[in-house]
Amino acid sequence: MALLRNRPVSVIGPNGAEVSPIYTVQYPDGTREDVPLKFIHMTEVEFKEFQKNTPHHAPYVRVIDDKEHQEILDSQDLKKIQEKQKVK
């Protein structure tokens, strides 16, 4: 799942503004937001799929590795945070 401001989102598609790639994303709770593509972080797998479908917008995406992606998600998971605090 792609990330926007360190929150998981589904990239739905461009909102029609081709001059500046603005994409509509959807959060897990169903809310949507229009954001510049440069703010969206994707894993390599997500990026390859995105690049196949929209190669002209691929240069705007920040690609992060799976480890960094998981660390960001874990840093927001209440259970993982509590587990980490118990270890210390």
C-alpha positions as CSV (number, residue, x, y, z in Angstrom):
1,M,0.0,0.0,0.0
2,A,1.4,3.4,-0.9
3,L,2.1,6.0,1.7
4,L,1.1,9.7,2.0
5,R,2.5,11.6,4.9
6,N,3.4,8.3,6.4
7,R,-0.2,7.0,6.2
8,P,-1.3,4.1,4.0
9,V,-3.4,5.1,1.0
10,S,-4.6,3.5,-2.3
11,V,-3.7,5.6,-5.4
12,I,-6.9,5.9,-7.4
13,G,-5.7,8.0,-10.3
14,P,-5.1,11.5,-11.6
15,N,-7.8,14.1,-11.0
16,G,-7.5,15.5,-14.5
17,A,-4.7,18.1,-13.9
18,E,-2.1,17.0,-16.4
19,V,0.2,20.0,-16.0
20,S,1.0,19.2,-12.4
21,P,0.3,15.5,-11.6
22,I,-2.3,15.7,-8.8
23,Y,-3.6,12.3,-7.8
24,T,-6.6,11.2,-5.8
25,V,-5.7,8.8,-3.0
26,Q,-7.9,6.9,-0.7
27,Y,-7.2,6.2,3.0
28,P,-8.1,2.8,4.5
29,D,-11.2,4.5,6.2
30,G,-12.5,5.5,2.8
31,T,-11.8,9.2,2.8
32,R,-10.2,10.7,-0.3
33,E,-7.7,13.5,-0.9
34,D,-6.2,15.1,-4.0
35,V,-2.4,15.4,-3.6
36,P,0.7,16.1,-5.7
37,L,2.3,12.8,-6.8
38,K,5.6,13.9,-5.4
39,F,4.3,13.4,-1.8
40,I,3.3,9.8,-2.4
41,H,5.9,7.1,-1.4
42,M,5.7,3.7,-3.1
43,T,7.5,0.4,-2.7
44,E,9.4,-0.9,-5.7
45,V,6.6,-3.4,-6.5
46,E,3.9,-0.6,-6.4
47,F,6.2,1.7,-8.4
48,K,6.7,-0.9,-11.2
49,E,3.0,-1.4,-11.6
50,F,2.4,2.4,-11.5
51,Q,5.2,2.9,-14.1
52,K,3.6,0.4,-16.5
53,N,0.3,2.2,-16.4
54,T,1.5,5.9,-16.3
55,P,5.2,6.0,-17.3
56,H,5.0,9.8,-18.0
57,H,4.3,10.4,-14.2
58,A,6.8,7.9,-12.9
59,P,9.6,10.5,-12.3
60,Y,7.5,12.3,-9.7
61,V,7.2,9.3,-7.4
62,R,9.5,8.6,-4.4
63,V,10.4,4.9,-4.2
64,I,11.1,3.5,-0.7
65,D,12.4,0.0,0.1
66,D,10.2,-2.5,1.9
67,K,12.0,-2.2,5.1
68,E,11.5,1.6,5.3
69,H,7.9,1.1,4.3
70,Q,7.3,-1.4,7.1
71,E,9.2,0.8,9.7
72,I,6.8,3.7,8.9
73,L,3.7,1.5,9.2
74,D,5.1,-0.1,12.5
75,S,5.8,3.4,13.9
76,Q,2.0,4.1,13.8
77,D,0.7,0.7,14.9
78,L,-0.4,0.9,18.5
79,K,0.3,-2.7,19.3
80,K,3.9,-2.5,17.9
81,I,4.5,0.7,19.8
82,Q,3.3,-0.9,23.0
83,E,5.4,-4.0,22.4
84,K,8.5,-1.9,21.7
85,Q,7.9,0.1,25.0
86,K,7.6,-3.2,27.0
87,V,11.0,-4.4,25.7
88,K,12.8,-1.3,26.9
